[in-house]
Amino acid sequence: MPEHNSYADKKAFFSKVLTVYGRKPVLEALQDNTLPCHAVHLASSNRRDRIIDEIEATARQRDIAIKSHSREELARISRNGRQDQGVAADILCPSFDSVDDFLASRLDGASLRLLALDGITNPQNLGMIIRSAAAGAIDGIIHPGRGNAALGPLVIKASAGTIYRAPMLQCRSLTATLQQCRDMGISICTLEGAAATSLFDFEPSGHCIFVLGNESEGVSKEISALADTALSIPMSNGVESLNVAVASALVAFSGKLKQSL
């Protein structure tokens, strides 16, 4: 791990670190030589098996530090002692950032299109949202630490590994973050089935955040109250709604389509 001489340096560094846990996810991450890894963490109580041997061999081949911990220490590192299988790894994701640092560096530039996650609890949906956003015209994905699925193995799998390169922006409270963004002049848009304005007709005049709501309940009342605009996705054949991951793809690629015209 590189040296960081100040609290600010350490904070900036760790905002870009994703701790991956589970034997197969860790091995797959280590086998991708394009992913910087700063340390592999193993529980000292682990029983030897083929995957553990491969993890250690790959780490040594890449000159990555291997650290041994008690089972309790490893659980604190992984934050999921029930599912970490005694293995974790710190992966550096250059596109990860805090919302504050991201906006500080980009707010005065070209218009931003951001996604915000308001209660996306299904890890597979979250992974597919990340994949679509990374492929489309989305500059950042605001992922609050509370109320959304954690960035664990199921999310990594559903994202097809794109999470390591996706622009994930971390914050604690979505309500507070969106209020701050609104105060900065950033437009807030929610997706709601009954909204009069179509997503495909909407043209943001500047920076814009599109909020994706919970799979069952949609956008929360607190977030809806902050929104400047509600957008709908036109439906045919009596279909009432789309899966949130599909909706995210339409948001991402509607922007990409407009950029190409």
C-alpha positions in Angstrom: 0.0 0.0 0.0 1.5 3.4 -0.9 2.3 5.8 1.8 -0.2 8.6 2.7 1.1 11.3 4.9 -2.1 13.1 5.7 -5.6 12.3 6.8 -7.0 13.7 3.6 -4.6 11.4 1.5 -5.7 8.4 3.5 -9.4 9.3 3.2 -9.1 9.8 -0.6 -7.2 6.5 -1.0 -9.7 4.4 1.0 -12.6 5.9 -0.8 -11.3 4.1 -3.9 -10.8 0.7 -2.2 -13.4 -2.1 -2.5 -12.9 -5.0 -0.1 -13.9 -8.1 -1.9 -14.7 -11.2 0.1 -15.3 -14.9 -0.6 -12.8 -17.4 -2.1 -13.9 -17.4 -5.7 -14.5 -13.6 -6.0 -11.1 -12.9 -4.5 -9.4 -15.4 -6.8 -11.1 -14.0 -9.9 -10.1 -10.5 -8.9 -6.5 -11.5 -8.4 -6.4 -13.3 -11.7 -7.2 -10.0 -13.5 -3.8 -8.4 -13.7 -5.4 -5.0 -14.6 -6.9 -4.7 -11.1 -4.5 -3.3 -8.5 -4.7 -5.2 -5.3 -3.0 -3.9 -2.1 -3.5 -6.8 0.2 -5.0 -10.3 0.6 -6.5 -11.1 4.0 -6.7 -14.7 5.2 -8.2 -16.1 8.4 -5.5 -18.1 10.2 -8.1 -20.8 10.9 -8.7 -21.5 7.2 -8.5 -25.1 6.1 -6.2 -25.6 3.1 -7.9 -26.3 -0.2 -7.2 -25.8 -3.9 -8.7 -22.2 -4.0 -6.7 -21.0 -1.0 -3.5 -22.4 -2.6 -4.3 -20.6 -5.8 -5.1 -17.3 -4.0 -1.8 -17.4 -2.2 0.2 -18.5 -5.3 -1.4 -15.7 -7.4 -0.8 -13.1 -4.7 2.8 -14.1 -4.5 3.2 -14.0 -8.2 1.9 -10.5 -8.3 3.9 -9.5 -5.2 0.8 -8.7 -3.2 1.0 -8.7 0.6 -0.7 -11.7 2.3 -1.9 -10.9 5.8 -3.1 -13.5 8.4 -5.8 -12.6 10.9 -7.9 -14.2 13.5 -11.4 -15.2 12.4 -12.9 -12.2 14.2 -10.4 -9.7 12.7 -11.1 -11.1 9.2 -14.9 -10.6 9.8 -14.3 -7.0 10.7 -12.3 -6.5 7.5 -14.8 -8.1 5.2 -17.8 -6.8 7.2 -19.6 -10.1 6.4 -18.2 -12.8 8.6 -21.0 -15.2 7.7 -20.1 -15.2 4.0 -16.5 -14.2 3.6 -15.2 -17.8 3.8 -12.2 -16.6 5.6 -10.8 -14.6 2.6 -10.9 -10.9 1.6 -8.8 -8.6 -0.7 -8.5 -4.9 -1.0 -9.0 -3.9 -4.7 -8.2 -0.4 -5.8 -10.9 1.0 -8.1 -9.7 4.3 -9.6 -13.2 5.4 -10.6 -14.5 5.1 -7.0 -14.9 8.4 -5.2 -16.9 10.3 -2.6 -19.7 12.5 -3.9 -18.1 15.6 -2.4 -14.7 15.0 -4.0 -16.2 14.1 -7.4 -18.3 17.2 -7.5 -15.5 19.4 -6.4 -13.5 18.3 -9.4 -16.2 18.1 -12.0 -18.9 20.6 -11.2 -17.4 23.4 -13.3 -17.0 21.2 -16.3 -19.3 19.6 -18.9 -22.9 18.8 -17.9 -23.0 15.6 -15.7 -25.6 12.8 -15.9 -25.7 10.9 -12.6 -27.7 8.0 -11.2 -28.7 8.0 -7.6 -29.9 4.8 -5.8 -32.8 5.1 -3.4 -33.3 1.8 -1.7 -32.0 -0.7 -4.4 -31.9 -3.8 -2.1 -31.6 -6.6 -4.6 -27.9 -7.3 -5.3 -28.6 -8.6 -8.8 -30.5 -5.5 -9.7 -27.7 -3.3 -8.3 -25.1 -5.2 -10.3 -27.1 -4.9 -13.5 -27.6 -1.2 -12.9 -23.9 -0.7 -12.5 -23.2 -2.6 -15.7 -25.7 -0.5 -17.7 -24.5 2.8 -16.2 -20.9 1.9 -17.0 -21.8 1.1 -20.6 -24.1 4.1 -21.1 -23.9 7.9 -20.8 -23.7 8.1 -17.0 -20.8 9.9 -15.3 -21.4 8.6 -11.8 -23.6 6.3 -9.6 -24.4 7.7 -6.2 -24.5 4.7 -3.8 -25.5 5.6 -0.3 -24.2 3.4 2.4 -27.6 3.1 4.0 -30.7 1.5 2.4 -29.0 -0.1 -0.6 -27.4 -3.5 -1.2 -23.8 -3.7 -0.2 -21.1 -4.1 -2.9 -20.6 -7.8 -2.3 -20.1 -10.9 -4.4 -23.6 -11.0 -5.9 -23.3 -7.4 -7.1 -19.9 -8.1 -8.5 -21.1 -11.1 -10.4 -24.3 -9.4 -11.7 -22.1 -6.4 -12.9 -19.9 -8.9 -14.9 -16.9 -7.3 -13.1 -17.7 -3.8 -14.4 -18.0 -2.6 -10.8 -14.2 -2.4 -10.5 -14.1 0.3 -13.2 -17.5 1.9 -12.7 -17.8 5.5 -11.4 -19.2 4.6 -7.9 -19.8 7.7 -5.7 -20.2 7.0 -2.0 -22.2 8.9 0.5 -24.0 8.1 3.8 -27.4 9.8 3.4 -29.1 10.2 0.0 -31.5 12.8 1.3 -28.7 15.0 2.6 -26.6 14.5 -0.5 -29.4 15.4 -2.9 -30.3 18.4 -0.9 -26.6 19.5 -1.1 -26.6 18.9 -4.9 -29.8 20.8 -5.3 -28.3 23.7 -3.4 -25.4 23.6 -6.0 -27.9 24.0 -8.8 -28.0 20.3 -9.9 -31.4 19.2 -11.2 -33.0 16.2 -9.4 -35.3 13.9 -11.5 -37.3 10.9 -10.3 -38.7 8.1 -12.4 -42.5 7.7 -11.7 -45.0 5.8 -13.8 -47.7 8.5 -13.8 -45.4 11.5 -14.6 -46.5 13.7 -17.5 -43.0 14.2 -18.9 -41.3 11.4 -20.9 -37.7 10.4 -20.2 -37.1 10.5 -23.9 -38.4 14.0 -24.3 -36.5 15.4 -21.3 -33.5 17.6 -22.0 -31.5 18.7 -18.9 -30.3 22.2 -19.0 -27.2 21.4 -16.9 -26.0 18.8 -14.4 -28.8 16.3 -13.6 -29.3 13.4 -11.2 -31.8 10.6 -12.1 -33.1 8.8 -9.0 -33.9 5.1 -9.2 -36.3 3.9 -6.5 -36.8 0.8 -4.5 -37.9 -2.4 -6.4 -41.3 -2.5 -4.6 -42.1 1.0 -3.3 -40.4 3.2 -5.8 -38.8 6.5 -4.9 -39.2 7.5 -1.3 -41.4 10.4 -0.2 -38.4 12.3 1.2 -36.6 12.1 -2.2 -39.7 12.8 -4.3 -40.1 16.1 -2.3 -36.6 17.1 -3.4 -37.2 16.4 -7.1 -37.4 19.2 -9.7 -38.9 16.9 -12.3 -40.7 13.6 -12.4 -40.2 11.5 -15.6 -42.0 8.5 -17.0 -41.1 5.7 -19.4 -43.9 5.3 -21.9 -45.5 1.8 -21.8 -47.5 -0.2 -24.3 -49.8 -3.3 -24.1 -51.0 -2.6 -20.6 -47.5 -3.0 -19.0 -47.4 -0.9 -15.8 -43.8 -0.9 -14.9 -40.3 -2.1 -15.7 -37.6 -3.8 -13.5 -35.4 -1.1 -12.0 -32.3 -2.4 -13.8 -34.1 -2.2 -17.1 -35.2 1.4 -16.3 -31.6 2.3 -15.5 -30.5 1.0 -18.9 -33.0 3.2 -20.6 -31.8 6.2 -18.6 -28.2 5.5 -19.4 -28.7 4.8 -23.1 -31.2 7.6 -23.7 -28.3 9.9 -22.8 -25.9 8.1 -25.1 -28.4 8.2 -28.0 -28.9 12.0 -27.6 -25.1 12.5 -27.5 -24.8 10.7 -30.8 -27.5 12.8 -32.6 
